[in-house]
Amino acid sequence: MIKVRKKLQGYLRLLPAWVFTALVTAAVLWLTLAPEPIGHGNMPPIPGLDKFAHFMMFGGLQVAVCTDLWLTHRLSLRTMLIAACLVSLFGGGIELLQGWMPYGRGAQLSDWVADIAGAFFWGWLVERFYR
């Protein structure tokens, strides 16, 4: 497993620092702030799908931040926790923006809780994998 991690780290170091975080942040901003980011569909509403999407989006952002920290040799439990707090605050800021937007989006505390859960859960998993 250590050989795989070292090989992966070598390939990923060819990319500019913070590239993963920038790409995932742009995707999260689009998906959370665009009026209709994925268009209208004829899918019936699935209970809890919105919360699962928030959990995965902000978990993905946390994975990107942790990966960038790992590539710069700065990933530790402490930095992962700080990053998870910052990702969670980012999620709260997005919820506030959604509350102010005139597009029919609304701020929901349960969405923010899903953001926080995703950031800490995925951060914990990634930190254990990269350790």
C-alpha positions as CSV (number, residue, x, y, z in Angstrom):
1,M,0.0,0.0,0.0
2,I,2.9,2.4,0.8
3,K,4.3,1.8,-2.7
4,V,1.0,2.7,-4.3
5,R,0.7,5.9,-2.2
6,K,4.2,7.0,-3.1
7,K,3.6,6.3,-6.8
8,L,0.3,8.2,-6.7
9,Q,2.0,11.1,-4.9
10,G,4.7,11.2,-7.6
11,Y,2.2,11.4,-10.4
12,L,0.0,14.0,-8.7
13,R,3.0,16.2,-7.9
14,L,3.2,17.0,-11.6
15,L,0.0,19.1,-11.2
16,P,0.0,22.7,-9.8
17,A,-0.6,23.0,-6.1
18,W,-4.3,23.5,-5.1
19,V,-5.6,22.4,-8.5
20,F,-8.0,19.8,-6.9
21,T,-9.4,22.3,-4.4
22,A,-9.9,24.9,-7.1
23,L,-11.7,22.5,-9.4
24,V,-14.0,21.1,-6.8
25,T,-14.7,24.5,-5.3
26,A,-15.8,25.7,-8.7
27,A,-18.1,22.7,-9.2
28,V,-19.6,23.1,-5.7
29,L,-20.3,26.8,-6.3
30,W,-22.0,26.0,-9.6
31,L,-24.1,23.2,-8.2
32,T,-25.2,25.2,-5.1
33,L,-25.6,28.7,-6.5
34,A,-26.8,28.3,-10.1
35,P,-30.6,28.6,-10.5
36,E,-31.0,25.2,-12.2
37,P,-27.5,23.6,-12.4
38,I,-28.7,20.2,-13.7
39,G,-31.8,21.3,-15.5
40,H,-35.4,20.0,-15.1
41,G,-36.0,16.3,-15.2
42,N,-39.0,14.1,-14.9
43,M,-37.4,12.2,-12.0
44,P,-39.7,11.8,-9.0
45,P,-38.3,13.4,-5.8
46,I,-36.3,11.0,-3.7
47,P,-36.4,11.6,0.0
48,G,-33.0,12.6,1.4
49,L,-31.3,12.9,-2.0
50,D,-30.6,16.6,-1.4
51,K,-28.9,15.9,1.9
52,F,-26.9,13.1,0.4
53,A,-25.8,15.4,-2.4
54,H,-24.6,18.0,0.2
55,F,-22.8,15.3,2.1
56,M,-21.0,14.1,-1.0
57,M,-20.2,17.6,-2.4
58,F,-18.6,19.0,0.7
59,G,-17.0,15.6,1.4
60,G,-15.5,15.8,-2.0
61,L,-14.3,19.3,-1.3
62,Q,-12.7,18.1,1.9
63,V,-11.0,15.2,0.0
64,A,-9.6,17.7,-2.5
65,V,-8.3,20.0,0.3
66,C,-6.7,17.0,2.1
67,T,-5.2,15.7,-1.1
68,D,-3.6,19.1,-1.8
69,L,-2.3,19.2,1.8
70,W,-0.9,15.7,1.4
71,L,0.9,16.6,-1.8
72,T,2.5,19.5,0.0
73,H,3.5,17.3,3.0
74,R,1.2,19.3,5.4
75,L,-1.6,16.7,6.0
76,S,-2.0,15.8,9.7
77,L,-5.0,15.2,11.9
78,R,-4.8,18.8,13.0
79,T,-4.7,20.3,9.5
80,M,-7.5,18.0,8.4
81,L,-9.7,19.2,11.3
82,I,-8.9,22.8,10.5
83,A,-9.7,22.2,6.8
84,A,-13.0,20.5,7.8
85,C,-13.9,23.5,9.9
86,L,-13.2,25.8,7.0
87,V,-15.1,23.6,4.5
88,S,-18.0,23.6,6.9
89,L,-18.0,27.4,7.2
90,F,-17.9,27.6,3.5
91,G,-21.0,25.4,3.4
92,G,-22.7,27.7,5.9
93,G,-21.8,30.8,3.8
94,I,-23.3,29.1,0.7
95,E,-26.5,28.4,2.7
96,L,-26.7,32.1,3.6
97,L,-26.2,33.1,0.0
98,Q,-28.9,30.7,-1.1
99,G,-31.3,32.4,1.4
100,W,-30.6,35.8,-0.2
101,M,-30.9,34.6,-3.8
102,P,-34.1,35.3,-5.7
103,Y,-34.0,32.0,-7.7
104,G,-36.2,30.0,-5.4
105,R,-33.3,28.5,-3.5
106,G,-33.5,28.6,0.3
107,A,-31.2,28.3,3.2
108,Q,-31.7,25.2,5.2
109,L,-30.0,24.2,8.4
110,S,-30.3,20.5,7.5
111,D,-28.2,21.2,4.3
112,W,-25.5,22.8,6.4
113,V,-25.5,19.8,8.8
114,A,-25.1,17.5,5.8
115,D,-22.2,19.8,4.7
116,I,-20.5,19.5,8.1
117,A,-21.0,15.7,8.3
118,G,-19.5,15.2,4.8
119,A,-16.5,17.4,5.5
120,F,-15.6,15.7,8.7
121,F,-16.4,12.1,7.7
122,W,-14.6,12.2,4.3
123,G,-11.7,14.2,5.9
124,W,-11.3,11.5,8.6
125,L,-11.3,8.7,5.9
126,V,-8.8,10.5,3.7
127,E,-6.5,11.4,6.6
128,R,-6.4,7.7,7.6
129,F,-5.8,6.6,4.0
130,Y,-2.9,9.1,3.4
131,R,-1.3,8.4,6.8
